Amino acid sequence: METRLANIPPCLIGMEACVGAHHLSRKPQMLGHDARLMPAKYVRPYSKGQKNDFRDAEAIAEAVQRPTMKFVATKTTEQLDLQALHRVRERLVSQRTGIINQIRAFLLERGIAVRQGLRFLRVELPGIVATRSDVLSPRMLRVVEDLAGDWRRLDARIEGLSGEIEALARQDQACVRLMTVPGIGPIISSAMVAAIGSGDVFSKGRDFGAWLGLVPKQISTGDRTILGRGSLLHRQAAQGSDACPVYPSCRHDGAPPWSGAKCKQRTSGPARTVIAQWTSLQTAPARVPKQLPAPKAGSFLGSLIDVLRTRRRASRQVPSR
């Protein structure tokens, strides 16, 4: 393929964004071609008839020429490496959560209740295992000890990956700029850079917030309003927004003045959405200057209130099931 592409004049090449597409798109780009990636769900409407390679190629050729088509930015090898670290870390964290829940369930079945939270179980588990009583049978003690060993091994792997991600984030200028936003640290900033790069595909911060999932995914039909869930980055941004009002070092004069009180009152849903939306508007990677100015109170707060009102109205319209 490379030989054939090298012998033709520069042209427009369309591809579906799938496994290996970023590697394949970099090859034509190095030869001077305009290679563009498109989500498969945006190409599907242009397919006519039954599915085969010819129909797929025809649909891709038709979709890539559409003026309103939304393209996927080609990721560099550094972005793919960073994204791989995040995905492995996410899998390990999920496995650790499963082990913790399993240990807690086994103990609860024997009448041993431990306060909810990772750190409380970590503190109390050694004492529970060391105290040889009739509550836990020898077989159950062995099972819990094996699970605790798995937990320690996962902790070590997660800590190693987190340290590597933080080191890479400190060396990347885009991550360093993102970390100036309150609530964003090495994990969230590196995940953003790995996902969107320079952010050229977004024309404004509000588009980035919608892609992030601050506006719920809409899968409505007719008069039924159905809202989906957010992404991993959405959850991380929400967790970062929770830390803003709690820790003084994370506070920022540009944030909504009532955000701290709302989060302290545990009304976390709307308040977290506002702070995370403000964070996404601040990051807007393709438009962020070197110094991040505080947004104007008028139009900014008005747009945030509109987001909240829209979300509340939509949530009321969800049919009960």
MIMI-660703 format. One record per residue: residue number from 1; residue in three letters; x, y, z of N, C-alpha, C in turn. Coordinates in steps of 0.001 Angstrom, whole numbers, plus 500000, padded with zeros to 6 digits. Example, Ala and Ser with C-alpha at 12.3 -4.5 7.8 and 13.67 -1.06 7.14 Angstrom:
    i   aa    n_px    n_py    n_pz   ca_px   ca_py   ca_pz    c_px    c_py    c_pz
    1  ALA  513190  494310  507800  512300  495500  507800  513200  496700  507800
    2  SER  512850  497750  507080  513670  498940  507140  512900  500030  507870
***
This chain:
    i   aa    n_px    n_py    n_pz   ca_px   ca_py   ca_pz    c_px    c_py    c_pz
    1  MET  500828  498799  500000  500000  500000  500000  500862  501250  500000
    2  GLU  501965  501227  500758  502814  502413  500818  503392  502740  499447
    3  THR  503770  501727  498698  504334  501973  497367  503301  502606  496450
    4  ARG  502075  502126  496526  501017  502676  495667  500700  504113  496056
    5  LEU  500613  504398  497366  500318  505760  497808  501457  506713  497474
    6  ALA  502693  506216  497472  503824  507085  497173  503876  507468  495699
    7  ASN  503206  506695  494836  503267  506959  493394  502059  507732  492876
    8  ILE  501165  508170  493749  500008  508963  493301  500112  510355  493913
    9  PRO  499522  511356  493270  499576  512720  493822  498789  512803  495130
   10  PRO  499083  513816  495958  498362  513966  497228  496850  514030  497020
   11  CYS  496112  513319  497845  494658  513257  497718  494037  513089  499097
   12  LEU  492710  513106  499111  491950  512933  500353  491690  511444  500583
   13  ILE  492042  510951  501763  491864  509539  502112  491004  509464  503361
   14  GLY  489938  508706  503293  489056  508529  504437  489159  507127  504998
   15  MET  489117  507022  506317  489180  505730  506993  488278  505762  508217
   16  GLU  487769  504589  508576  487024  504476  509819  488002  504390  510989
   17  ALA  487642  505046  512082  488484  505016  513278  488281  503685  513991
   18  CYS  489199  502766  513790  489108  501440  514393  490493  501039  514882
   19  VAL  490647  499794  515277  491940  499317  515764  492977  499399  514642
   20  GLY  494078  500079  514911  495139  500225  513919  494960  501390  512976
   21  ALA  493813  502108  513079  493554  503197  512131  494528  504351  512319
   22  HIS  494929  504633  513560  495851  505743  513794  497219  505446  513186
   23  HIS  497643  504208  513267  498917  503831  512649  498827  503939  511127
   24  LEU  497706  503455  510567  497556  503499  509114  497416  504925  508599
   25  SER  496764  505799  509364  496568  507175  508886  497868  507968  508904
   26  ARG  498796  507621  509788  500063  508344  509818  500910  508049  508583
   27  LYS  500769  506857  508000  501550  506510  506812  501220  507413  505624
   28  PRO  499936  507571  505232  499637  508486  504123  499982  509934  504438
   29  GLN  499834  510341  505703  500155  511718  506054  501632  512013  505854
   30  MET  502489  511037  506120  503919  511243  505890  504249  511357  504408
   31  LEU  503359  510803  503557  503563  510887  502108  502873  512102  501490
   32  GLY  502295  512975  502334  501680  514206  501832  500194  514115  501586
   33  HIS  499553  512992  501890  498116  512849  501677  497343  513402  502873
   34  ASP  496080  513731  502633  495183  514223  503684  494345  513052  504178
   35  ALA  494855  512351  505186  494168  511180  505729  493287  511614  506895
   36  ARG  492009  511231  506846  491052  511623  507877  490353  510387  508432
   37  LEU  490201  510392  509754  489522  509296  510445  488118  509729  510831
   38  MET  487171  508803  510704  485777  509089  511035  485234  508004  511947
   39  PRO  484408  508359  512932  483757  507315  513741  482875  506429  512868
   40  ALA  482897  505138  513153  482140  504195  512331  480643  504477  512367
   41  LYS  480147  504988  513505  478709  505248  513596  478276  506405  512690
   42  TYR  479224  507285  512321  478890  508365  511398  478978  507919  509941
   43  VAL  479697  506837  509685  479828  506324  508319  478654  505411  507972
   44  ARG  478120  504713  508947  477077  503718  508717  475871  504263  507966
   45  PRO  475368  505481  508245  474193  505967  507499  474403  506086  505991
   46  TYR  475658  506151  505553  475929  506296  504122  476050  504949  503419
   47  SER  475929  503865  504167  476023  502544  503569  474663  502123  503016
   48  LYS  474661  501654  501790  473421  501239  501110  473506  499750  500791
   49  GLY  472434  499050  501075  472416  497623  500785  473073  496821  501884
   50  GLN  473403  495599  501572  474003  494719  502564  475487  495043  502740
   51  LYS  476039  494528  503829  477417  494889  504183  478422  494008  503458
   52  ASN  479353  494651  502760  480526  493999  502188  481609  495055  502014
   53  ASP  482776  494645  501611  483901  495584  501514  483628  496701  500516
   54  PHE  482985  496366  499398  482710  497391  498391  481736  498427  498943
   55  ARG  480667  497989  499615  479693  498921  500179  480325  499783  501270
   56  ASP  481185  499165  502066  481859  499932  503119  482766  501003  502531
   57  ALA  483520  500660  501503  484407  501640  500869  483610  502766  500229
   58  GLU  482482  502436  499635  481627  503459  499025  481072  504406  500090
   59  ALA  480665  503843  501222  480138  504678  502301  481215  505590  502875
   60  ILE  482427  505072  503027  483522  505889  503547  483860  507016  502585
   61  ALA  483913  506701  501282  484210  507732  500289  483137  508813  500257
   62  GLU  481892  508437  500497  480810  509416  500526  480861  510249  501796
   63  ALA  481125  509597  502943  481092  510299  504222  482249  511278  504380
   64  VAL  483430  510936  503880  484596  511782  504091  484469  513116  503358
   65  GLN  483594  513199  502366  483414  514436  501602  482298  515325  502149
   66  ARG  481610  514870  503197  480522  515659  503751  481088  516856  504511
   67  PRO  480549  518070  504281  481095  519259  504975  480814  519263  506470
   68  THR  479779  518554  506909  479438  518544  508337  479993  517330  509076
   69  MET  480807  516538  508421  481345  515336  509054  482303  515715  510192
   70  LYS  482220  514984  511290  483113  515179  512429  484208  514118  512371
   71  PHE  485442  514576  512362  486571  513678  512200  487265  513427  513541
   72  VAL  488052  512374  513564  488837  512001  514735  490290  512384  514482
   73  ALA  490880  513083  515428  492282  513478  515276  493189  512255  515358
   74  THR  494173  512203  514488  495118  511092  514487  496031  511189  515699
   75  LYS  496109  510122  516464  496929  510120  517672  498379  509794  517328
   76  THR  499275  510426  518060  500695  510126  517917  501033  508865  518707
   77  THR  502225  508362  518495  502648  507171  519245  502733  507472  520738
   78  GLU  503125  508710  521101  503183  509072  522519  501789  509076  523137
   79  GLN  500795  509572  522398  499431  509555  522914  498923  508130  523100
   80  LEU  499217  507274  522142  498763  505886  522247  499432  505180  523429
   81  ASP  500717  505473  523666  501399  504880  524810  500770  505351  526118
   82  LEU  500494  506647  526208  499899  507196  527413  498488  506661  527624
   83  GLN  497745  506535  526538  496391  505992  526644  496424  504528  527081
   84  ALA  497414  503783  526611  497539  502386  527030  497813  502287  528529
   85  LEU  498657  503176  529056  498908  503179  530496  497627  503449  531276
   86  HIS  496835  504386  530810  495589  504710  531506  494600  503542  531452
   87  ARG  494526  502877  530325  493581  501764  530218  493998  500585  531090
   88  VAL  495296  500324  531159  495763  499246  532033  495505  499621  533489
   89  ARG  495760  500869  533842  495511  501309  535222  494029  501221  535563
   90  GLU  493174  501607  534633  491732  501526  534886  491298  500078  535121
   91  ARG  491852  499154  534349  491506  497744  534528  491969  497241  535895
   92  LEU  493168  497617  536304  493678  497180  537599  492864  497766  538750
   93  VAL  492474  499035  538617  491642  499642  539657  490298  498940  539752
   94  SER  489733  498561  538615  488465  497834  538621  488624  496467  539282
   95  GLN  489727  495788  539007  489970  494492  539643  490164  494645  541149
   96  ARG  490870  495696  541553  491060  495933  542986  489736  496212  543682
   97  THR  488874  496981  543049  487563  497250  543631  486760  495968  543796
   98  GLY  486843  495077  542799  486144  493802  542895  486651  492949  544050
   99  ILE  487967  492932  544257  488549  492157  545359  488114  492738  546704
  100  ILE  488131  494055  546817  487727  494695  548073  486266  494382  548380
  101  ASN  485409  494465  547396  483993  494160  547608  483795  492692  547986
  102  GLN  484591  491819  547393  484466  490397  547712  484909  490119  549147
  103  ILE  486001  490732  549574  486448  490560  550959  485392  491080  551927
  104  ARG  484853  492253  551631  483846  492842  552511  482607  491948  552602
  105  ALA  482203  491356  551467  481026  490484  551468  481279  489210  552267
  106  PHE  482469  488618  552111  482789  487407  552873  482775  487682  554379
  107  LEU  483338  488823  554786  483353  489166  556209  481941  489446  556731
  108  LEU  481136  490113  555913  479783  490450  556349  478935  489198  556516
  109  GLU  479180  488191  555686  478446  486937  555831  478793  486215  557133
  110  ARG  479946  486549  557717  480334  485955  558996  480047  486891  560162
  111  GLY  479313  487970  559876  478938  488901  560941  479976  489948  561264
  112  ILE  480971  490146  560417  482010  491155  560644  481753  492306  559677
  113  ALA  481308  493433  560202  481001  494604  559382  482157  495592  559463
  114  VAL  482591  496070  558327  483668  497052  558239  483115  498292  557562
  115  ARG  483489  499435  558069  483013  500695  557505  483366  500801  556025
  116  GLN  482453  501364  555239  482659  501441  553797  483829  502362  553473
  117  GLY  484627  501959  552552  485782  502752  552151  487043  501907  552119
  118  LEU  487873  502155  551132  489083  501354  550960  490008  501469  552150
  119  ARG  490204  502680  552649  491204  502864  553707  490783  502211  555021
  120  PHE  489465  502142  555290  489018  501535  556544  489235  500020  556515
  121  LEU  488935  499401  555384  489174  497963  555281  490656  497654  555315
  122  ARG  491464  498518  554732  492915  498300  554726  493479  498354  556146
  123  VAL  492916  499216  556986  493404  499344  558363  492923  498176  559225
  124  GLU  491683  497757  559051  491094  496766  559951  491355  495321  559523
  125  LEU  491636  495080  558252  491785  493708  557783  492940  492960  558459
  126  PRO  494120  493539  558630  495193  492779  559309  494795  492325  560706
  127  GLY  494078  493169  561466  493645  492768  562798  492616  491660  562765
  128  ILE  491725  491707  561766  490713  490659  561651  491356  489316  561327
  129  VAL  492330  489332  560409  492995  488082  560024  493877  487558  561160
  130  ALA  494522  488478  561891  495431  488048  562958  494678  487481  564154
  131  THR  493447  487940  564354  492662  487454  565485  492003  486135  565107
  132  ARG  492555  485054  565571  492019  483737  565260  490821  483453  566167
  133  SER  489638  483501  565611  488413  483281  566383  487551  482253  565672
  134  ASP  486460  481892  566339  485543  480916  565760  484647  481528  564703
  135  VAL  484682  482854  564567  483815  483515  563583  484239  483136  562172
  136  LEU  485539  483146  561920  486063  482792  560605  486700  481408  560671
  137  SER  486282  480551  559803  486852  479207  559742  488258  479270  559144
  138  PRO  489092  478249  559378  490440  478255  558774  490408  478381  557253
  139  ARG  489425  477735  556629  489336  477837  555170  489033  479267  554739
  140  MET  488095  479925  555433  487756  481305  555083  488917  482242  555365
  141  LEU  489662  481988  556446  490846  482811  556717  491851  482698  555572
  142  ARG  492055  481488  555072  492988  481302  553966  492508  482034  552715
  143  VAL  491201  481986  552459  490653  482678  551291  490850  484188  551415
  144  VAL  490563  484731  552600  490710  486174  552804  492182  486588  552710
  145  GLU  493072  485782  553248  494496  486109  553154  494978  486101  551709
  146  ASP  494503  485141  550908  494876  485109  549489  494354  486349  548767
  147  LEU  493117  486739  549079  492563  487944  548462  493339  489189  548901
  148  ALA  493739  489223  550150  494539  490356  550617  495885  490408  549893
  149  GLY  496470  489242  549603  497710  489226  548823  497510  489746  547417
  150  ASP  496388  489348  546791  496067  489886  545462  495888  491395  545527
  151  TRP  495257  491867  546591  495048  493305  546775  496383  494038  546855
  152  ARG  497320  493501  547621  498639  494146  547749  499378  494171  546417
  153  ARG  499299  493101  545661  499971  493069  544350  499357  494085  543394
  154  LEU  498035  494214  543413  497393  495211  542565  497758  496623  543002
  155  ASP  497849  496852  544312  498271  498165  544809  499648  498534  544280
  156  ALA  500554  497562  544296  501909  497830  543819  501914  498167  542328
  157  ARG  501142  497428  541543  501092  497703  540104  500433  499048  539811
  158  ILE  499349  499349  540521  498665  500635  540318  499566  501792  540712
  159  GLU  500283  501639  541819  501195  502693  542254  502311  502903  541236
  160  GLY  502818  501817  540663  503860  501954  539650  503368  502660  538403
  161  LEU  502177  502289  537935  501615  502944  536752  501287  504406  537039
  162  SER  500748  504689  538218  500425  506081  538566  501689  506926  538605
  163  GLY  502775  506372  539161  504032  507111  539190  504571  507384  537796
  164  GLU  504448  506402  536912  504919  506602  535534  504077  507651  534809
  165  ILE  502757  507600  535017  501882  508584  534385  502175  509986  534907
  166  GLU  502389  510122  536218  502688  511436  536787  504009  511978  536257
  167  ALA  505005  511104  536117  506290  511558  535588  506154  512054  534150
  168  LEU  505375  511340  533335  505152  511779  531962  504370  513081  531921
  169  ALA  503398  513249  532830  502594  514473  532851  503444  515683  533227
  170  ARG  504392  515502  534130  505252  516624  534533  506160  517074  533394
  171  GLN  506440  516186  532454  507347  516517  531359  506619  517062  530136
  172  ASP  505297  516945  530087  504518  517380  528934  503976  518783  529189
  173  GLN  504225  519700  528264  503796  521083  528447  502274  521217  528468
  174  ALA  501588  520440  527623  500129  520509  527611  499550  520042  528940
  175  CYS  500110  518990  529510  499640  518509  530817  499925  519526  531910
  176  VAL  501086  520168  531840  501431  521173  532848  500449  522337  532791
  177  ARG  500059  522761  531600  499087  523851  531470  497728  523427  531988
  178  LEU  497324  522196  531713  496029  521731  532203  496014  521632  533723
  179  MET  497157  521300  534326  497204  521156  535777  497110  522486  536505
  180  THR  497173  523621  535786  496939  524910  536427  495469  525139  536717
  181  VAL  494585  524338  536123  493152  524442  536390  492843  523722  537695
  182  PRO  492087  524334  538607  491770  523677  539882  491051  522353  539671
  183  GLY  491451  521340  540427  490817  520034  540355  491424  519098  539343
  184  ILE  492366  519572  538545  492999  518735  537527  494436  518456  537942
  185  GLY  494767  517178  538057  496111  516754  538418  496752  515963  537302
  186  PRO  497815  515246  537600  498531  514498  536553  497675  513434  535876
  187  ILE  496811  512741  536631  496024  511666  536049  495018  512224  535034
  188  ILE  494244  513233  535433  493216  513777  534542  493852  514495  533361
  189  SER  494893  515283  533612  495514  516039  532515  496122  515107  531476
  190  SER  496805  514067  531928  497407  513141  530965  496334  512353  530220
  191  ALA  495224  512021  530891  494140  511326  530201  493517  512214  529123
  192  MET  493388  513515  529409  492851  514441  528401  493783  514552  527205
  193  VAL  495067  514707  527476  496030  514846  526377  496081  513565  525557
  194  ALA  496013  512408  526221  496033  511145  525491  494790  510978  524634
  195  ALA  493657  511526  525069  492400  511346  524341  492231  512330  523200
  196  ILE  492585  513609  523420  492266  514634  522413  493488  515362  521891
  197  GLY  494658  515108  522445  495860  515770  521949  495812  517267  522175
  198  SER  495954  518027  521099  495920  519489  521189  494506  520038  521206
  199  GLY  493506  519198  520973  492119  519650  521015  491678  520437  519804
  200  ASP  492356  520287  518674  491990  521049  517476  490626  520662  516928
  201  VAL  490117  519481  517297  488823  519049  516757  487661  519792  517422
  202  PHE  487922  520510  518529  486868  521256  519219  487041  522740  518932
  203  SER  485959  523363  518503  486029  524788  518194  485893  525650  519437
  204  LYS  485286  525129  520510  485126  525897  521745  485029  524935  522919
  205  GLY  485166  525494  524116  485160  524671  525308  483852  523947  525549
  206  ARG  482741  524535  525116  481446  523892  525321  481345  522592  524528
  207  ASP  481922  522554  523334  481940  521299  522571  482753  520235  523293
  208  PHE  483848  520655  523900  484661  519711  524659  483894  519179  525864
  209  GLY  483148  520061  526550  482345  519620  527682  481270  518632  527284
  210  ALA  480655  518850  526121  479638  517913  525646  480260  516568  525293
  211  TRP  481427  516592  524646  482111  515334  524319  482545  514604  525586
  212  LEU  482947  515379  526610  483407  514781  527853  482293  514043  528575
  213  GLY  481052  514460  528366  479935  513799  529018  479280  514617  530094
  214  LEU  479664  515906  530237  479009  516752  531225  477552  516973  530848
  215  VAL  477300  517037  529555  475928  516978  529075  475627  515511  528798
  216  PRO  474622  514909  529467  474397  513471  529314  474169  513078  527862
  217  LYS  474657  511905  527512  474445  511387  526172  472958  511174  525927
  218  GLN  472467  511702  524821  471041  511632  524533  470763  510535  523508
  219  ILE  469875  509621  523883  469451  508538  522989  467929  508512  522975
  220  SER  467346  509693  522717  465902  509854  522782  465249  509434  521481
  221  THR  463968  509158  521557  463175  508828  520383  461742  509269  520622
  222  GLY  461165  509962  519649  459792  510437  519800  459656  511368  520991
  223  ASP  458705  511076  521858  458501  511897  523043  459191  511314  524271
  224  ARG  460032  510317  524089  460754  509696  525197  462170  510253  525265
  225  THR  462486  510913  526360  463822  511455  526567  464634  510470  527388
  226  ILE  465677  509929  526787  466524  508935  527435  467943  509492  527466
  227  LEU  468521  509540  528649  469861  510077  528821  470811  508972  529245
  228  GLY  471987  508979  528651  472981  507960  528951  473941  508397  530035
  229  ARG  475017  507643  530180  476017  507894  531216  477241  508580  530618
  230  GLY  478099  509091  531535  479310  509762  531105  480448  508782  530869
  231  SER  481602  509315  530508  482769  508506  530205  483710  508480  531407
  232  LEU  484853  507797  531245  485853  507752  532311  486370  509147  532619
  233  LEU  486647  509942  531596  487117  511302  531824  486068  512120  532562
  234  HIS  484788  511881  532247  483711  512578  532957  483755  512250  534441
  235  ARG  483926  510982  534774  483973  510598  536182  485193  511200  536872
  236  GLN  486325  511217  536188  487522  511786  536790  487370  513288  537005
  237  ALA  486760  513990  536030  486537  515425  536188  485582  515707  537338
  238  ALA  484571  514873  537496  483638  515048  538608  484340  514831  539942
  239  GLN  485223  513838  540021  485965  513613  541260  486912  514779  541545
  240  GLY  487517  515317  540492  488372  516485  540685  487597  517693  541149
  241  SER  486365  517862  540644  485546  518997  541071  485117  518852  542520
  242  ASP  484986  517606  543005  484663  517398  544416  485781  517912  545316
  243  ALA  487019  517823  544853  488158  518217  545685  488351  519721  545714
  244  CYS  487786  520447  544742  488029  521897  544666  487558  522647  545902
  245  PRO  486290  522478  546357  485849  523254  547516  486458  522767  548822
  246  VAL  486933  521524  548877  487414  520948  550124  488825  521409  550438
  247  TYR  489684  521422  549429  491078  521773  549641  491325  523214  549207
  248  PRO  491809  524069  550129  492010  525483  549772  492960  525679  548607
  249  SER  493930  524789  548440  494906  524959  547360  494271  524794  545987
  250  CYS  493076  524168  545920  492418  523938  544643  491438  525043  544280
  251  ARG  491168  525964  545203  490146  526961  544939  490640  527985  543925
  252  HIS  489689  528589  543241  490020  529535  542177  488977  530630  542186
  253  ASP  489434  531872  541994  488509  533001  542055  487507  532997  540923
  254  GLY  487805  532308  539824  486894  532319  538694  485757  531339  538815
  255  ALA  485797  530439  539813  484740  529449  539974  483484  530102  540500
  256  PRO  482301  529503  540270  481061  530063  540794  481154  530246  542298
  257  PRO  480735  531399  542854  480940  531678  544278  480188  530735  545198
  258  TRP  479091  530119  544710  478296  529243  545560  478709  527786  545455
  259  SER  479735  527472  544623  480072  526072  544371  480590  525376  545627
  260  GLY  481407  526096  546434  481942  525463  547630  480863  525066  548613
  261  ALA  479904  525971  548866  478831  525659  549806  477975  524515  549310
  262  LYS  477703  524471  548012  476861  523404  547468  477520  522043  547626
  263  CYS  478828  521973  547330  479500  520673  547436  479642  520250  548891
  264  LYS  479825  521232  549812  479916  520877  551222  478588  520350  551748
  265  GLN  477486  520791  551124  476170  520301  551524  475852  518949  550890
  266  ARG  476772  518404  550116  476611  517100  549476  475541  517102  548392
  267  THR  475172  518285  547892  474306  518306  546711  475219  518228  545504
  268  SER  475836  517065  545345  476983  516971  544442  476596  516923  542972
  269  GLY  475389  516486  542637  475042  516325  541232  475107  517616  540442
  270  PRO  474207  518592  540688  474258  519847  539934  475538  520633  540184
  271  ALA  476006  520664  541454  477198  521457  541753  478415  520910  541036
  272  ARG  478571  519592  541031  479708  518992  540328  479630  519257  538844
  273  THR  478422  519261  538291  478276  519532  536860  478739  520940  536531
  274  VAL  478382  521902  537397  478786  523287  537154  480297  523435  537223
  275  ILE  480910  522874  538275  482357  523036  538420  483102  522306  537311
  276  ALA  482636  521105  536970  483300  520364  535896  483093  521055  534552
  277  GLN  481903  521661  534338  481674  522401  533101  482588  523618  533037
  278  TRP  482736  524282  534183  483669  525418  534226  485088  524967  533930
  279  THR  485452  523793  534459  486783  523244  534194  486978  522974  532711
  280  SER  485950  522401  532061  486084  522095  530639  486192  523366  529814
  281  LEU  485456  524426  530216  485565  525685  529490  486937  526306  529686
  282  GLN  487517  526103  530881  488846  526644  531136  489907  525904  530338
  283  THR  489733  524576  530197  490778  523810  529517  490747  524046  528022
  284  ALA  489586  523966  527371  489398  524187  525933  490720  524160  525189
  285  PRO  491359  523008  525018  492774  522942  524659  493181  523746  523447
  286  ALA  492332  523831  522424  492742  524511  521202  492700  526022  521348
  287  ARG  492071  526524  522433  491906  527955  522571  492512  528511  523852
  288  VAL  493144  527674  524674  493646  528125  525958  494934  528910  525773
  289  PRO  495035  530156  526287  496311  530869  526247  497244  530345  527325
  290  LYS  498438  530901  527381  499394  530425  528364  498914  530714  529779
  291  GLN  498292  531853  530009  497704  532164  531295  496207  531965  531200
  292  LEU  495636  531205  532118  494215  530904  532081  493448  532000  532809
  293  PRO  492773  532914  532101  492039  533981  532786  490724  533458  533340
  294  ALA  490235  534119  534384  488921  533773  534926  487857  534219  533938
  295  PRO  486840  533419  533668  485811  533779  532699  484953  534919  533197
  296  LYS  484328  535636  532291  483415  536697  532652  482186  536114  533333
  297  ALA  481750  536812  534388  480677  536250  535211  479351  536203  534469
  298  GLY  479068  537180  533636  477750  537264  533014  477411  536097  532122
  299  SER  478046  536055  530952  477705  535026  529975  478098  533642  530456
  300  PHE  479175  533541  531206  479627  532228  531661  478635  531599  532632
  301  LEU  478257  532344  533671  477320  531793  534640  475958  531551  534011
  302  GLY  475569  532433  533078  474294  532218  532403  474280  530922  531622
  303  SER  475394  530631  530946  475450  529386  530181  475454  528172  531096
  304  LEU  476100  528290  532266  476100  527174  533201  474707  526909  533745
  305  ILE  473984  527975  534048  472616  527798  534549  471751  527144  533482
  306  ASP  471975  527529  532203  471211  526894  531124  471498  525406  531056
  307  VAL  472770  525034  531251  473120  523611  531241  472403  522884  532363
  308  LEU  472405  523492  533556  471746  522855  534695  470247  522716  534466
  309  ARG  469619  523780  533963  468179  523728  533749  467809  522693  532709
  310  THR  468603  522637  531647  468334  521639  530609  468456  520239  531167
  311  ARG  469475  520015  531990  469678  518679  532548  468532  518318  533493
  312  ARG  468061  519283  534294  466995  518987  535238  465677  518716  534519
  313  ARG  465378  519518  533478  464145  519299  532729  464169  517936  532062
  314  ALA  465326  517583  531490  465423  516290  530804  465278  515140  531793
  315  SER  465845  515311  533014  465758  514215  533980  464344  514014  534462
  316  ARG  463524  515081  534482  462145  514928  534906  461314  514191  533874
  317  GLN  461750  514249  532613  460961  513646  531548  461281  512177  531336
  318  VAL  462254  511642  532074  462608  510238  531903  461482  509382  532440
  319  PRO  460892  508485  531629  459765  507683  532105  460199  506693  533175
  320  SER  459315  506448  534114  459602  505492  535185  459502  504077  534650
  321  ARG  460366  503198  535183  460402  501822  534695  460438  500865  535879
***
